[in-house]
Amino acid sequence: MCLSIPAKVISIEGDKAKVRLGGAEINAALHLLEDVKVGDYILLHSGFAIQKIDEKEAMETIKLLNEISKNDPGH
């Protein structure tokens, strides 16, 4: 199973972006997308931005992932 996670683009330098994922900032490759801007939300998979999504969809997904995490007995 593959999982991509919503992340917010906070800076861009060339074909790489710094994205915020929860409280962490990580690097994402932008090779697969065009027209990504600071403030956009992307789906991040294995270090690659694979799709742009709107903020509402990103927030709904993050909320769902947080709920799943809270209900995980191993968490």
PDB file of N, CA, C, O and CB in Angstrom:
ATOM      1  N   MET A   1       0.843  -1.175   0.000  1.00  0.00           N
ATOM      2  CA  MET A   1       0.000   0.000   0.000  1.00  0.00           C
ATOM      3  C   MET A   1       0.886   1.235   0.000  1.00  0.00           C
ATOM      4  O   MET A   1       1.878   1.298   0.726  1.00  0.00           O
ATOM      5  CB  MET A   1      -0.958   0.000   1.214  1.00  0.00           C
ATOM      6  N   CYS A   2       0.532   2.195  -0.801  1.00  0.00           N
ATOM      7  CA  CYS A   2       1.261   3.459  -0.856  1.00  0.00           C
ATOM      8  C   CYS A   2       0.447   4.535  -0.142  1.00  0.00           C
ATOM      9  O   CYS A   2      -0.782   4.547  -0.204  1.00  0.00           O
ATOM     10  CB  CYS A   2       1.554   3.873  -2.331  1.00  0.00           C
ATOM     11  N   LEU A   3       1.137   5.415   0.521  1.00  0.00           N
ATOM     12  CA  LEU A   3       0.467   6.496   1.231  1.00  0.00           C
ATOM     13  C   LEU A   3       1.160   7.802   0.894  1.00  0.00           C
ATOM     14  O   LEU A   3       2.384   7.907   0.971  1.00  0.00           O
ATOM     15  CB  LEU A   3       0.465   6.249   2.764  1.00  0.00           C
ATOM     16  N   SER A   4       0.378   8.781   0.524  1.00  0.00           N
ATOM     17  CA  SER A   4       0.924  10.123   0.341  1.00  0.00           C
ATOM     18  C   SER A   4       0.290  11.015   1.397  1.00  0.00           C
ATOM     19  O   SER A   4      -0.854  10.805   1.801  1.00  0.00           O
ATOM     20  CB  SER A   4       0.657  10.673  -1.114  1.00  0.00           C
ATOM     21  N   ILE A   5       1.042  12.002   1.834  1.00  0.00           N
ATOM     22  CA  ILE A   5       0.625  12.837   2.949  1.00  0.00           C
ATOM     23  C   ILE A   5       0.589  14.291   2.512  1.00  0.00           C
ATOM     24  O   ILE A   5       1.506  14.752   1.832  1.00  0.00           O
ATOM     25  CB  ILE A   5       1.564  12.654   4.155  1.00  0.00           C
ATOM     26  N   PRO A   6      -0.459  15.026   2.891  1.00  0.00           N
ATOM     27  CA  PRO A   6      -0.507  16.453   2.545  1.00  0.00           C
ATOM     28  C   PRO A   6       0.571  17.235   3.282  1.00  0.00           C
ATOM     29  O   PRO A   6       0.837  17.002   4.461  1.00  0.00           O
ATOM     30  CB  PRO A   6      -1.887  17.037   2.867  1.00  0.00           C
ATOM     31  N   ALA A   7       1.180  18.161   2.568  1.00  0.00           N
ATOM     32  CA  ALA A   7       2.203  19.032   3.153  1.00  0.00           C
ATOM     33  C   ALA A   7       2.084  20.413   2.508  1.00  0.00           C
ATOM     34  O   ALA A   7       1.701  20.539   1.345  1.00  0.00           O
ATOM     35  CB  ALA A   7       3.648  18.435   2.950  1.00  0.00           C
ATOM     36  N   LYS A   8       2.418  21.441   3.280  1.00  0.00           N
ATOM     37  CA  LYS A   8       2.341  22.815   2.790  1.00  0.00           C
ATOM     38  C   LYS A   8       3.723  23.286   2.350  1.00  0.00           C
ATOM     39  O   LYS A   8       4.701  23.140   3.083  1.00  0.00           O
ATOM     40  CB  LYS A   8       1.768  23.756   3.877  1.00  0.00           C
ATOM     41  N   VAL A   9       3.793  23.849   1.153  1.00  0.00           N
ATOM     42  CA  VAL A   9       5.050  24.370   0.625  1.00  0.00           C
ATOM     43  C   VAL A   9       5.386  25.685   1.323  1.00  0.00           C
ATOM     44  O   VAL A   9       4.593  26.626   1.302  1.00  0.00           O
ATOM     45  CB  VAL A   9       4.967  24.571  -0.913  1.00  0.00           C
ATOM     46  N   ILE A  10       6.572  25.744   1.945  1.00  0.00           N
ATOM     47  CA  ILE A  10       6.948  26.969   2.660  1.00  0.00           C
ATOM     48  C   ILE A  10       8.092  27.712   1.974  1.00  0.00           C
ATOM     49  O   ILE A  10       8.297  28.899   2.227  1.00  0.00           O
ATOM     50  CB  ILE A  10       7.343  26.635   4.090  1.00  0.00           C
ATOM     51  N   SER A  11       8.840  27.023   1.105  1.00  0.00           N
ATOM     52  CA  SER A  11       9.849  27.709   0.292  1.00  0.00           C
ATOM     53  C   SER A  11      10.192  26.824  -0.903  1.00  0.00           C
ATOM     54  O   SER A  11      10.005  25.607  -0.883  1.00  0.00           O
ATOM     55  CB  SER A  11      11.133  28.037   1.135  1.00  0.00           C
ATOM     56  N   ILE A  12      10.700  27.482  -1.945  1.00  0.00           N
ATOM     57  CA  ILE A  12      11.088  26.767  -3.166  1.00  0.00           C
ATOM     58  C   ILE A  12      12.440  27.293  -3.618  1.00  0.00           C
ATOM     59  O   ILE A  12      12.688  28.499  -3.642  1.00  0.00           O
ATOM     60  CB  ILE A  12      10.015  26.937  -4.297  1.00  0.00           C
ATOM     61  N   GLU A  13      13.303  26.355  -3.974  1.00  0.00           N
ATOM     62  CA  GLU A  13      14.602  26.708  -4.547  1.00  0.00           C
ATOM     63  C   GLU A  13      14.866  25.741  -5.694  1.00  0.00           C
ATOM     64  O   GLU A  13      15.162  24.568  -5.470  1.00  0.00           O
ATOM     65  CB  GLU A  13      15.755  26.653  -3.466  1.00  0.00           C
ATOM     66  N   GLY A  14      14.759  26.233  -6.903  1.00  0.00           N
ATOM     67  CA  GLY A  14      14.939  25.380  -8.076  1.00  0.00           C
ATOM     68  C   GLY A  14      13.832  24.348  -8.165  1.00  0.00           C
ATOM     69  O   GLY A  14      12.648  24.688  -8.167  1.00  0.00           O
ATOM     70  N   ASP A  15      14.229  23.074  -8.237  1.00  0.00           N
ATOM     71  CA  ASP A  15      13.243  22.001  -8.334  1.00  0.00           C
ATOM     72  C   ASP A  15      13.040  21.282  -7.007  1.00  0.00           C
ATOM     73  O   ASP A  15      12.608  20.130  -6.968  1.00  0.00           O
ATOM     74  CB  ASP A  15      13.663  21.007  -9.394  1.00  0.00           C
ATOM     75  N   LYS A  16      13.362  21.986  -5.913  1.00  0.00           N
ATOM     76  CA  LYS A  16      13.161  21.440  -4.576  1.00  0.00           C
ATOM     77  C   LYS A  16      12.359  22.421  -3.734  1.00  0.00           C
ATOM     78  O   LYS A  16      12.484  23.638  -3.870  1.00  0.00           O
ATOM     79  CB  LYS A  16      14.512  21.127  -3.901  1.00  0.00           C
ATOM     80  N   ALA A  17      11.542  21.864  -2.873  1.00  0.00           N
ATOM     81  CA  ALA A  17      10.735  22.686  -1.964  1.00  0.00           C
ATOM     82  C   ALA A  17      10.982  22.241  -0.538  1.00  0.00           C
ATOM     83  O   ALA A  17      11.284  21.075  -0.281  1.00  0.00           O
ATOM     84  CB  ALA A  17       9.224  22.591  -2.310  1.00  0.00           C
ATOM     85  N   LYS A  18      10.853  23.161   0.371  1.00  0.00           N
ATOM     86  CA  LYS A  18      10.789  22.826   1.788  1.00  0.00           C
ATOM     87  C   LYS A  18       9.307  22.830   2.124  1.00  0.00           C
ATOM     88  O   LYS A  18       8.598  23.794   1.834  1.00  0.00           O
ATOM     89  CB  LYS A  18      11.623  23.846   2.700  1.00  0.00           C
ATOM     90  N   VAL A  19       8.841  21.742   2.740  1.00  0.00           N
ATOM     91  CA  VAL A  19       7.420  21.622   3.065  1.00  0.00           C
ATOM     92  C   VAL A  19       7.253  21.387   4.552  1.00  0.00           C
ATOM     93  O   VAL A  19       8.138  20.846   5.215  1.00  0.00           O
ATOM     94  CB  VAL A  19       6.762  20.483   2.263  1.00  0.00           C
ATOM     95  N   ARG A  20       6.111  21.798   5.061  1.00  0.00           N
ATOM     96  CA  ARG A  20       5.780  21.597   6.469  1.00  0.00           C
ATOM     97  C   ARG A  20       4.817  20.426   6.555  1.00  0.00           C
ATOM     98  O   ARG A  20       3.761  20.407   5.923  1.00  0.00           O
ATOM     99  CB  ARG A  20       5.161  22.888   7.110  1.00  0.00           C
ATOM    100  N   LEU A  21       5.217  19.460   7.350  1.00  0.00           N
ATOM    101  CA  LEU A  21       4.441  18.245   7.555  1.00  0.00           C
ATOM    102  C   LEU A  21       4.272  18.090   9.053  1.00  0.00           C
ATOM    103  O   LEU A  21       5.181  17.626   9.742  1.00  0.00           O
ATOM    104  CB  LEU A  21       5.133  16.981   6.909  1.00  0.00           C
ATOM    105  N   GLY A  22       3.109  18.478   9.558  1.00  0.00           N
ATOM    106  CA  GLY A  22       2.936  18.529  11.002  1.00  0.00           C
ATOM    107  C   GLY A  22       3.865  19.594  11.550  1.00  0.00           C
ATOM    108  O   GLY A  22       3.817  20.738  11.098  1.00  0.00           O
ATOM    109  N   GLY A  23       4.701  19.253  12.501  1.00  0.00           N
ATOM    110  CA  GLY A  23       5.652  20.205  13.049  1.00  0.00           C
ATOM    111  C   GLY A  23       7.017  20.131  12.398  1.00  0.00           C
ATOM    112  O   GLY A  23       7.919  20.886  12.758  1.00  0.00           O
ATOM    113  N   ALA A  24       7.178  19.228  11.442  1.00  0.00           N
ATOM    114  CA  ALA A  24       8.485  19.034  10.811  1.00  0.00           C
ATOM    115  C   ALA A  24       8.567  19.763   9.476  1.00  0.00           C
ATOM    116  O   ALA A  24       7.560  19.955   8.794  1.00  0.00           O
ATOM    117  CB  ALA A  24       8.763  17.543  10.609  1.00  0.00           C
ATOM    118  N   GLU A  25       9.775  20.164   9.119  1.00  0.00           N
ATOM    119  CA  GLU A  25      10.047  20.729   7.800  1.00  0.00           C
ATOM    120  C   GLU A  25      10.968  19.760   7.084  1.00  0.00           C
ATOM    121  O   GLU A  25      12.024  19.393   7.600  1.00  0.00           O
ATOM    122  CB  GLU A  25      10.683  22.167   7.895  1.00  0.00           C
ATOM    123  N   ILE A  26      10.559  19.348   5.888  1.00  0.00           N
ATOM    124  CA  ILE A  26      11.355  18.398   5.124  1.00  0.00           C
ATOM    125  C   ILE A  26      11.451  18.849   3.672  1.00  0.00           C
ATOM    126  O   ILE A  26      10.697  19.715   3.229  1.00  0.00           O
ATOM    127  CB  ILE A  26      10.751  16.984   5.212  1.00  0.00           C
ATOM    128  N   ASN A  27      12.381  18.257   2.942  1.00  0.00           N
ATOM    129  CA  ASN A  27      12.579  18.597   1.540  1.00  0.00           C
ATOM    130  C   ASN A  27      11.705  17.717   0.654  1.00  0.00           C
ATOM    131  O   ASN A  27      11.474  16.545   0.951  1.00  0.00           O
ATOM    132  CB  ASN A  27      14.059  18.449   1.151  1.00  0.00           C
ATOM    133  N   ALA A  28      11.228  18.300  -0.431  1.00  0.00           N
ATOM    134  CA  ALA A  28      10.419  17.575  -1.403  1.00  0.00           C
ATOM    135  C   ALA A  28      10.901  17.914  -2.806  1.00  0.00           C
ATOM    136  O   ALA A  28      11.146  19.078  -3.122  1.00  0.00           O
ATOM    137  CB  ALA A  28       8.913  17.913  -1.241  1.00  0.00           C
ATOM    138  N   ALA A  29      11.034  16.901  -3.637  1.00  0.00           N
ATOM    139  CA  ALA A  29      11.406  17.106  -5.035  1.00  0.00           C
ATOM    140  C   ALA A  29      10.155  17.511  -5.821  1.00  0.00           C
ATOM    141  O   ALA A  29       9.085  16.927  -5.650  1.00  0.00           O
ATOM    142  CB  ALA A  29      12.060  15.814  -5.641  1.00  0.00           C
ATOM    143  N   LEU A  30      10.309  18.515  -6.681  1.00  0.00           N
ATOM    144  CA  LEU A  30       9.189  19.027  -7.470  1.00  0.00           C
ATOM    145  C   LEU A  30       9.238  18.573  -8.930  1.00  0.00           C
ATOM    146  O   LEU A  30       8.512  19.118  -9.762  1.00  0.00           O
ATOM    147  CB  LEU A  30       9.170  20.539  -7.410  1.00  0.00           C
ATOM    148  N   HIS A  31      10.059  17.609  -9.251  1.00  0.00           N
ATOM    149  CA  HIS A  31      10.266  17.167 -10.632  1.00  0.00           C
ATOM    150  C   HIS A  31       8.977  16.732 -11.323  1.00  0.00           C
ATOM    151  O   HIS A  31       8.872  16.849 -12.544  1.00  0.00           O
ATOM    152  CB  HIS A  31      11.252  16.031 -10.659  1.00  0.00           C
ATOM    153  N   LEU A  32       8.010  16.240 -10.584  1.00  0.00           N
ATOM    154  CA  LEU A  32       6.803  15.658 -11.182  1.00  0.00           C
ATOM    155  C   LEU A  32       5.665  16.655 -11.361  1.00  0.00           C
ATOM    156  O   LEU A  32       4.643  16.322 -11.962  1.00  0.00           O
ATOM    157  CB  LEU A  32       6.324  14.518 -10.337  1.00  0.00           C
ATOM    158  N   LEU A  33       5.827  17.866 -10.852  1.00  0.00           N
ATOM    159  CA  LEU A  33       4.751  18.854 -10.904  1.00  0.00           C
ATOM    160  C   LEU A  33       5.224  20.153 -11.540  1.00  0.00           C
ATOM    161  O   LEU A  33       6.409  20.485 -11.511  1.00  0.00           O
ATOM    162  CB  LEU A  33       4.211  19.127  -9.502  1.00  0.00           C
ATOM    163  N   GLU A  34       4.288  20.866 -12.105  1.00  0.00           N
ATOM    164  CA  GLU A  34       4.553  22.203 -12.632  1.00  0.00           C
ATOM    165  C   GLU A  34       3.760  23.221 -11.822  1.00  0.00           C
ATOM    166  O   GLU A  34       2.742  22.891 -11.213  1.00  0.00           O
ATOM    167  CB  GLU A  34       4.189  22.295 -14.146  1.00  0.00           C
ATOM    168  N   ASP A  35       4.227  24.435 -11.825  1.00  0.00           N
ATOM    169  CA  ASP A  35       3.488  25.557 -11.259  1.00  0.00           C
ATOM    170  C   ASP A  35       3.181  25.424  -9.766  1.00  0.00           C
ATOM    171  O   ASP A  35       2.094  25.790  -9.321  1.00  0.00           O
ATOM    172  CB  ASP A  35       2.214  25.723 -12.002  1.00  0.00           C
ATOM    173  N   VAL A  36       4.130  24.905  -8.998  1.00  0.00           N
ATOM    174  CA  VAL A  36       3.966  24.845  -7.545  1.00  0.00           C
ATOM    175  C   VAL A  36       4.472  26.156  -6.973  1.00  0.00           C
ATOM    176  O   VAL A  36       5.541  26.635  -7.352  1.00  0.00           O
ATOM    177  CB  VAL A  36       4.730  23.621  -6.920  1.00  0.00           C
ATOM    178  N   LYS A  37       3.702  26.740  -6.059  1.00  0.00           N
ATOM    179  CA  LYS A  37       4.050  28.021  -5.445  1.00  0.00           C
ATOM    180  C   LYS A  37       4.097  27.878  -3.925  1.00  0.00           C
ATOM    181  O   LYS A  37       3.494  26.966  -3.359  1.00  0.00           O
ATOM    182  CB  LYS A  37       3.036  29.119  -5.855  1.00  0.00           C
ATOM    183  N   VAL A  38       4.811  28.778  -3.280  1.00  0.00           N
ATOM    184  CA  VAL A  38       4.805  28.840  -1.825  1.00  0.00           C
ATOM    185  C   VAL A  38       3.362  29.043  -1.371  1.00  0.00           C
ATOM    186  O   VAL A  38       2.642  29.883  -1.912  1.00  0.00           O
ATOM    187  CB  VAL A  38       5.739  29.988  -1.295  1.00  0.00           C
ATOM    188  N   GLY A  39       2.955  28.274  -0.383  1.00  0.00           N
ATOM    189  CA  GLY A  39       1.593  28.331   0.127  1.00  0.00           C
ATOM    190  C   GLY A  39       0.703  27.225  -0.420  1.00  0.00           C
ATOM    191  O   GLY A  39      -0.356  26.946   0.142  1.00  0.00           O
ATOM    192  N   ASP A  40       1.127  26.587  -1.521  1.00  0.00           N
ATOM    193  CA  ASP A  40       0.360  25.467  -2.073  1.00  0.00           C
ATOM    194  C   ASP A  40       0.459  24.264  -1.146  1.00  0.00           C
ATOM    195  O   ASP A  40       1.399  24.131  -0.362  1.00  0.00           O
ATOM    196  CB  ASP A  40       0.863  25.099  -3.490  1.00  0.00           C
ATOM    197  N   TYR A  41      -0.530  23.399  -1.258  1.00  0.00           N
ATOM    198  CA  TYR A  41      -0.485  22.100  -0.591  1.00  0.00           C
ATOM    199  C   TYR A  41      -0.218  21.049  -1.646  1.00  0.00           C
ATOM    200  O   TYR A  41      -0.766  21.095  -2.747  1.00  0.00           O
ATOM    201  CB  TYR A  41      -1.811  21.798   0.182  1.00  0.00           C
ATOM    202  N   ILE A  42       0.640  20.094  -1.290  1.00  0.00           N
ATOM    203  CA  ILE A  42       0.978  19.008  -2.203  1.00  0.00           C
ATOM    204  C   ILE A  42       0.785  17.688  -1.464  1.00  0.00           C
ATOM    205  O   ILE A  42       0.748  17.647  -0.234  1.00  0.00           O
ATOM    206  CB  ILE A  42       2.445  19.148  -2.739  1.00  0.00           C
ATOM    207  N   LEU A  43       0.664  16.618  -2.231  1.00  0.00           N
ATOM    208  CA  LEU A  43       0.735  15.281  -1.655  1.00  0.00           C
ATOM    209  C   LEU A  43       2.175  14.828  -1.779  1.00  0.00           C
ATOM    210  O   LEU A  43       2.754  14.862  -2.865  1.00  0.00           O
ATOM    211  CB  LEU A  43      -0.252  14.278  -2.364  1.00  0.00           C
ATOM    212  N   LEU A  44       2.745  14.408  -0.677  1.00  0.00           N
ATOM    213  CA  LEU A  44       4.146  14.015  -0.609  1.00  0.00           C
ATOM    214  C   LEU A  44       4.235  12.500  -0.485  1.00  0.00           C
ATOM    215  O   LEU A  44       3.605  11.900   0.386  1.00  0.00           O
ATOM    216  CB  LEU A  44       4.861  14.708   0.579  1.00  0.00           C
ATOM    217  N   HIS A  45       5.027  11.886  -1.368  1.00  0.00           N
ATOM    218  CA  HIS A  45       5.228  10.438  -1.331  1.00  0.00           C
ATOM    219  C   HIS A  45       6.696  10.145  -1.605  1.00  0.00           C
ATOM    220  O   HIS A  45       7.220  10.500  -2.660  1.00  0.00           O
ATOM    221  CB  HIS A  45       4.311   9.711  -2.365  1.00  0.00           C
ATOM    222  N   SER A  46       7.346   9.507  -0.669  1.00  0.00           N
ATOM    223  CA  SER A  46       8.759   9.118  -0.814  1.00  0.00           C
ATOM    224  C   SER A  46       9.654  10.287  -1.219  1.00  0.00           C
ATOM    225  O   SER A  46      10.588  10.127  -2.006  1.00  0.00           O
ATOM    226  CB  SER A  46       8.886   8.008  -1.842  1.00  0.00           C
ATOM    227  N   GLY A  47       9.356  11.457  -0.671  1.00  0.00           N
ATOM    228  CA  GLY A  47      10.197  12.630  -0.940  1.00  0.00           C
ATOM    229  C   GLY A  47       9.833  13.395  -2.194  1.00  0.00           C
ATOM    230  O   GLY A  47      10.473  14.397  -2.510  1.00  0.00           O
ATOM    231  N   PHE A  48       8.815  12.943  -2.919  1.00  0.00           N
ATOM    232  CA  PHE A  48       8.391  13.609  -4.149  1.00  0.00           C
ATOM    233  C   PHE A  48       7.004  14.213  -3.989  1.00  0.00           C
ATOM    234  O   PHE A  48       6.100  13.582  -3.441  1.00  0.00           O
ATOM    235  CB  PHE A  48       8.406  12.626  -5.325  1.00  0.00           C
ATOM    236  N   ALA A  49       6.845  15.434  -4.469  1.00  0.00           N
ATOM    237  CA  ALA A  49       5.522  16.039  -4.570  1.00  0.00           C
ATOM    238  C   ALA A  49       4.849  15.392  -5.774  1.00  0.00           C
ATOM    239  O   ALA A  49       5.344  15.521  -6.893  1.00  0.00           O
ATOM    240  CB  ALA A  49       5.597  17.621  -4.711  1.00  0.00           C
ATOM    241  N   ILE A  50       3.734  14.702  -5.568  1.00  0.00           N
ATOM    242  CA  ILE A  50       3.118  13.965  -6.668  1.00  0.00           C
ATOM    243  C   ILE A  50       1.817  14.588  -7.174  1.00  0.00           C
ATOM    244  O   ILE A  50       1.329  14.230  -8.246  1.00  0.00           O
ATOM    245  CB  ILE A  50       2.854  12.558  -6.238  1.00  0.00           C
ATOM    246  N   GLN A  51       1.259  15.520  -6.401  1.00  0.00           N
ATOM    247  CA  GLN A  51       0.008  16.155  -6.822  1.00  0.00           C
ATOM    248  C   GLN A  51      -0.223  17.405  -5.992  1.00  0.00           C
ATOM    249  O   GLN A  51       0.093  17.438  -4.803  1.00  0.00           O
ATOM    250  CB  GLN A  51      -1.191  15.179  -6.683  1.00  0.00           C
ATOM    251  N   LYS A  52      -0.777  18.437  -6.626  1.00  0.00           N
ATOM    252  CA  LYS A  52      -1.224  19.606  -5.876  1.00  0.00           C
ATOM    253  C   LYS A  52      -2.659  19.347  -5.426  1.00  0.00           C
ATOM    254  O   LYS A  52      -3.448  18.759  -6.165  1.00  0.00           O
ATOM    255  CB  LYS A  52      -1.122  20.920  -6.740  1.00  0.00           C
ATOM    256  N   ILE A  53      -2.995  19.787  -4.210  1.00  0.00           N
ATOM    257  CA  ILE A  53      -4.361  19.657  -3.718  1.00  0.00           C
ATOM    258  C   ILE A  53      -4.772  20.985  -3.097  1.00  0.00           C
ATOM    259  O   ILE A  53      -3.927  21.809  -2.748  1.00  0.00           O
ATOM    260  CB  ILE A  53      -4.488  18.490  -2.688  1.00  0.00           C
ATOM    261  N   ASP A  54      -6.079  21.181  -2.966  1.00  0.00           N
ATOM    262  CA  ASP A  54      -6.521  22.434  -2.359  1.00  0.00           C
ATOM    263  C   ASP A  54      -6.448  22.329  -0.836  1.00  0.00           C
ATOM    264  O   ASP A  54      -6.381  21.236  -0.272  1.00  0.00           O
ATOM    265  CB  ASP A  54      -7.961  22.784  -2.812  1.00  0.00           C
ATOM    266  N   GLU A  55      -6.461  23.482  -0.195  1.00  0.00           N
ATOM    267  CA  GLU A  55      -6.282  23.547   1.251  1.00  0.00           C
ATOM    268  C   GLU A  55      -7.361  22.773   1.996  1.00  0.00           C
ATOM    269  O   GLU A  55      -7.070  22.109   2.991  1.00  0.00           O
ATOM    270  CB  GLU A  55      -6.277  24.991   1.709  1.00  0.00           C
ATOM    271  N   LYS A  56      -8.599  22.850   1.529  1.00  0.00           N
ATOM    272  CA  LYS A  56      -9.700  22.153   2.207  1.00  0.00           C
ATOM    273  C   LYS A  56      -9.455  20.645   2.216  1.00  0.00           C
ATOM    274  O   LYS A  56      -9.610  19.994   3.249  1.00  0.00           O
ATOM    275  CB  LYS A  56     -11.050  22.471   1.522  1.00  0.00           C
ATOM    276  N   GLU A  57      -9.076  20.094   1.073  1.00  0.00           N
ATOM    277  CA  GLU A  57      -8.800  18.662   0.985  1.00  0.00           C
ATOM    278  C   GLU A  57      -7.624  18.286   1.881  1.00  0.00           C
ATOM    279  O   GLU A  57      -7.654  17.254   2.551  1.00  0.00           O
ATOM    280  CB  GLU A  57      -8.513  18.255  -0.471  1.00  0.00           C
ATOM    281  N   ALA A  58      -6.586  19.128   1.892  1.00  0.00           N
ATOM    282  CA  ALA A  58      -5.418  18.874   2.738  1.00  0.00           C
ATOM    283  C   ALA A  58      -5.822  18.840   4.210  1.00  0.00           C
ATOM    284  O   ALA A  58      -5.412  17.936   4.939  1.00  0.00           O
ATOM    285  CB  ALA A  58      -4.333  19.950   2.505  1.00  0.00           C
ATOM    286  N   MET A  59      -6.613  19.801   4.654  1.00  0.00           N
ATOM    287  CA  MET A  59      -7.025  19.870   6.058  1.00  0.00           C
ATOM    288  C   MET A  59      -7.900  18.669   6.445  1.00  0.00           C
ATOM    289  O   MET A  59      -7.760  18.124   7.540  1.00  0.00           O
ATOM    290  CB  MET A  59      -7.784  21.182   6.324  1.00  0.00           C
ATOM    291  N   GLU A  60      -8.792  18.264   5.552  1.00  0.00           N
ATOM    292  CA  GLU A  60      -9.643  17.104   5.832  1.00  0.00           C
ATOM    293  C   GLU A  60      -8.806  15.834   5.974  1.00  0.00           C
ATOM    294  O   GLU A  60      -9.060  15.016   6.858  1.00  0.00           O
ATOM    295  CB  GLU A  60     -10.689  16.926   4.720  1.00  0.00           C
ATOM    296  N   THR A  61      -7.821  15.673   5.113  1.00  0.00           N
ATOM    297  CA  THR A  61      -6.960  14.489   5.161  1.00  0.00           C
ATOM    298  C   THR A  61      -6.107  14.496   6.417  1.00  0.00           C
ATOM    299  O   THR A  61      -5.965  13.464   7.073  1.00  0.00           O
ATOM    300  CB  THR A  61      -6.066  14.420   3.917  1.00  0.00           C
ATOM    301  N   ILE A  62      -5.540  15.639   6.760  1.00  0.00           N
ATOM    302  CA  ILE A  62      -4.721  15.748   7.974  1.00  0.00           C
ATOM    303  C   ILE A  62      -5.565  15.429   9.206  1.00  0.00           C
ATOM    304  O   ILE A  62      -5.110  14.727  10.109  1.00  0.00           O
ATOM    305  CB  ILE A  62      -4.103  17.169   8.096  1.00  0.00           C
ATOM    306  N   LYS A  63      -6.780  15.939   9.242  1.00  0.00           N
ATOM    307  CA  LYS A  63      -7.681  15.660  10.371  1.00  0.00           C
ATOM    308  C   LYS A  63      -7.947  14.158  10.483  1.00  0.00           C
ATOM    309  O   LYS A  63      -7.900  13.600  11.579  1.00  0.00           O
ATOM    310  CB  LYS A  63      -9.020  16.429  10.207  1.00  0.00           C
ATOM    311  N   LEU A  64      -8.223  13.511   9.366  1.00  0.00           N
ATOM    312  CA  LEU A  64      -8.473  12.077   9.357  1.00  0.00           C
ATOM    313  C   LEU A  64      -7.244  11.299   9.826  1.00  0.00           C
ATOM    314  O   LEU A  64      -7.368  10.380  10.634  1.00  0.00           O
ATOM    315  CB  LEU A  64      -8.883  11.620   7.957  1.00  0.00           C
ATOM    316  N   LEU A  65      -6.073  11.656   9.332  1.00  0.00           N
ATOM    317  CA  LEU A  65      -4.847  10.978   9.757  1.00  0.00           C
ATOM    318  C   LEU A  65      -4.598  11.154  11.252  1.00  0.00           C
ATOM    319  O   LEU A  65      -4.148  10.222  11.918  1.00  0.00           O
ATOM    320  CB  LEU A  65      -3.651  11.504   8.965  1.00  0.00           C
ATOM    321  N   ASN A  66      -4.887  12.339  11.784  1.00  0.00           N
ATOM    322  CA  ASN A  66      -4.737  12.573  13.228  1.00  0.00           C
ATOM    323  C   ASN A  66      -5.700  11.717  14.029  1.00  0.00           C
ATOM    324  O   ASN A  66      -5.331  11.188  15.078  1.00  0.00           O
ATOM    325  CB  ASN A  66      -4.960  14.050  13.558  1.00  0.00           C
ATOM    326  N   GLU A  67      -6.934  11.572  13.550  1.00  0.00           N
ATOM    327  CA  GLU A  67      -7.922  10.741  14.246  1.00  0.00           C
ATOM    328  C   GLU A  67      -7.489   9.275  14.242  1.00  0.00           C
ATOM    329  O   GLU A  67      -7.613   8.585  15.253  1.00  0.00           O
ATOM    330  CB  GLU A  67      -9.313  10.889  13.591  1.00  0.00           C
ATOM    331  N   ILE A  68      -6.984   8.806  13.109  1.00  0.00           N
ATOM    332  CA  ILE A  68      -6.510   7.422  13.025  1.00  0.00           C
ATOM    333  C   ILE A  68      -5.359   7.210  13.995  1.00  0.00           C
ATOM    334  O   ILE A  68      -5.301   6.191  14.682  1.00  0.00           O
ATOM    335  CB  ILE A  68      -6.071   7.076  11.583  1.00  0.00           C
ATOM    336  N   SER A  69      -4.448   8.166  14.051  1.00  0.00           N
ATOM    337  CA  SER A  69      -3.292   8.062  14.931  1.00  0.00           C
ATOM    338  C   SER A  69      -3.718   8.016  16.402  1.00  0.00           C
ATOM    339  O   SER A  69      -3.150   7.260  17.189  1.00  0.00           O
ATOM    340  CB  SER A  69      -2.340   9.237  14.691  1.00  0.00           C
ATOM    341  N   LYS A  70      -4.711   8.820  16.769  1.00  0.00           N
ATOM    342  CA  LYS A  70      -5.185   8.835  18.158  1.00  0.00           C
ATOM    343  C   LYS A  70      -5.817   7.506  18.556  1.00  0.00           C
ATOM    344  O   LYS A  70      -5.747   7.105  19.717  1.00  0.00           O
ATOM    345  CB  LYS A  70      -6.190   9.963  18.359  1.00  0.00           C
ATOM    346  N   ASN A  71      -6.433   6.824  17.593  1.00  0.00           N
ATOM    347  CA  ASN A  71      -7.116   5.568  17.872  1.00  0.00           C
ATOM    348  C   ASN A  71      -6.216   4.350  17.715  1.00  0.00           C
ATOM    349  O   ASN A  71      -6.667   3.223  17.921  1.00  0.00           O
ATOM    350  CB  ASN A  71      -8.304   5.429  16.971  1.00  0.00           C
ATOM    351  N   ASP A  72      -4.955   4.556  17.355  1.00  0.00           N
ATOM    352  CA  ASP A  72      -4.011   3.465  17.189  1.00  0.00           C
ATOM    353  C   ASP A  72      -3.499   3.042  18.567  1.00  0.00           C
ATOM    354  O   ASP A  72      -2.840   3.832  19.244  1.00  0.00           O
ATOM    355  CB  ASP A  72      -2.833   3.882  16.256  1.00  0.00           C
ATOM    356  N   PRO A  73      -3.790   1.811  18.994  1.00  0.00           N
ATOM    357  CA  PRO A  73      -3.363   1.390  20.337  1.00  0.00           C
ATOM    358  C   PRO A  73      -1.844   1.343  20.492  1.00  0.00           C
ATOM    359  O   PRO A  73      -1.346   1.398  21.617  1.00  0.00           O
ATOM    360  CB  PRO A  73      -3.941   0.026  20.654  1.00  0.00           C
ATOM    361  N   GLY A  74      -1.105   1.244  19.407  1.00  0.00           N
ATOM    362  CA  GLY A  74       0.356   1.210  19.486  1.00  0.00           C
ATOM    363  C   GLY A  74       0.983   2.589  19.482  1.00  0.00           C
ATOM    364  O   GLY A  74       2.206   2.711  19.548  1.00  0.00           O
ATOM    365  N   HIS A  75       0.163   3.637  19.406  1.00  0.00           N
ATOM    366  CA  HIS A  75       0.669   5.005  19.302  1.00  0.00           C
ATOM    367  C   HIS A  75       0.898   5.617  20.657  1.00  0.00           C
ATOM    368  O   HIS A  75       1.324   6.768  20.750  1.00  0.00           O
ATOM    369  CB  HIS A  75      -0.285   5.865  18.513  1.00  0.00           C
TER     370      HIS A  75
END
